[in-house]
């Protein structure tokens, strides 16, 4: 009997890629103590909770939000990851919808 190839779910594949990018962004932040400290301050997370938090899609969304909120940081991460900065926004959209400004 011939097996059919498994069907892939494009939305799930995008989410998986987005989570991987968010983890890469977190790793990038961790590479420089000052960047990581700013992230911890803005996220209100204890450094000891990072491993558990990194398993949560909402936390990963917060990582991408943090990177996206600072153009210099966004460009530095994009250069480090060898991606177009717009990839961060696409990953953010895949994890939780498009980013919207708080100020009208």
Secondary structure, 3 states (H helix, E strand, C coil): CCCCCCCCCHHHHHHHHHHHHHHHHHHHHHCCHHHHHHHHHHHCCCHHHHHHHCCCHHHHHHHHHHHHCCHHHHHHHHHHHCCCCHHHHHHHHHHHCCCCCCCC
